[in-house]
């Protein structure tokens, strides 16, 4: 290589360094410019503090996460948000809670089953004192009682309710009008409606509820058995779900499946039925409020103008509505090494009234004073208020759920009667509950 | 070679094996001998062999084992045939088309397994392309039943496992001596005879290697079964890994799940022994 080549190489290197510096500066300026420094009203800590947040990703929770990230603009404060899919998040929880003396996370997004499990395991920080301290500042009484109920185990509050969800009805109003049908309020009326719509042109499925997997069956079964006046377990953790009410509830589910969901309906899951409704091959669906956003959007739905929403039907006439009061919460791990007062304020900054007003366009918020929202808000709110509530916080409930996942689907295929399937699940639950010390 | 020299040479790989295989396996054996759930993770209770006995007495474990064996018996030969034929065809192509076809054949290996499986399942749903086609052919919707689900699992497993075997065969084909092939042509051998008497004997060790790797892989089959079945018990399609997943994640019996994992390792070794003996003989004969 001669001198000319060396010179050229040096020039090239210099040009790369200069161009790298030249492009780096505007990016930094741009990043600083987009952050709103007034959004997070937390006092700066004396020394640098890092807050690690973990959760899984969906629209409204992503919004809250962005609100939390704004606290990074406070001096000495850095908020790192890690959003993954649910399974990965759940795995990270287990590793974090069982792996060491200090939690690597300071704020964890959980839903009802995790809150019950982690709260019962002593993994979550009781928040009663902090709630009392900041009750007025963040107007915490504005959050609905039904939402607090899901966050509470034996009077101890473990989470701040961020968003609510439930199963309600979405239906094609034009079809119901055409066939002279009223919006059903009970499952008996749904069964009648299915008989009328069975031969409607273009309609493959008059109605579905998701029974495409064991866990999906179990979610619906909770709504049915509670409406029939029973529950999974008795207070002493013995089985209640295979009693007369449980069998009646499972039998009613089977009647719905047989009347409304020909074999193809057994494999329809929420996302698929969402497509069915939007493309006009299905008349009605019992679906999560969070799965309906596409139905309001004319670009995604061919029937956006005629799809309407109604509260969940009652499995038992006169009983509770067949939708749960599902919630997502922010919690603080009991073993966090960080100042819990500071953590609480950061998470409340993302759940204050201003934030929730913004979040109301993305899902169901938990503050009663906010009445704006998506078109299905009224139907969802009524279902949450008059529905079946949420799982019993008894730690053995998750074992009952696991057993029901394994047996309920056989009712749908006709391989087992409701009584046989529930007895098999009861036997499985009892054996495992004894092994795990929940039963003597 | 002196024993000391041998250990000096193999020390790095021995260390890696101990760190990544022996220690985790040892931990699994120890955890399998304890009663542990997530709630009692830091206070395990020693229960001896009771977790192992519980797993062995569980009919669901043996059902999962039988289905895993069926997958191995069907997919190991099937994917080897698919991969070998694919490699032979690819070997006939030269220039840039070879790179194009090779890249196309590797797609199942490149696509993220879960995403690939989701797309594969959606193909057969009522809103999917094949679902629509089968509806037109069958006159009714394609249904996920125990039989159809098991067939889909087998097809999908062949699809995801063939590319790796294909790459190995394709590399092996590059080492076939052209003089032998030319000489056989002069002697009047056709392509089939060349494959049978020259290529296959030459690649015998690779057939065994592919089979061994596949057996180990299929004992660990999880992603595609999880996504395709959505863990619905009506398909009776639990593999050993989905069974262990249920045990660890839904029933939360970590000790029992670890005991099941250790038993799975033992079962893999039992199934692999004949293959390993064959491979050892193959290598010894070559020397």
Interface residues (C-beta under 8 A of the other chain):
Chain A: X90 X94 X97 X98 X117 X120 X121 X204 X212 X213 X214 X215 X263 X264 X267 X269 X272 X275 X276 X279 X395 X398 X399 X401 X402 X405 X406 X407 X409 X410 X412 X413 X415 X432 X435 X436
Chain B: X37 X38 X39 X41 X42 X125 X126 X127 X141 X143 X144 X230 X231 X232 X233 X234 X246 X249 X250 X251 X252 X253
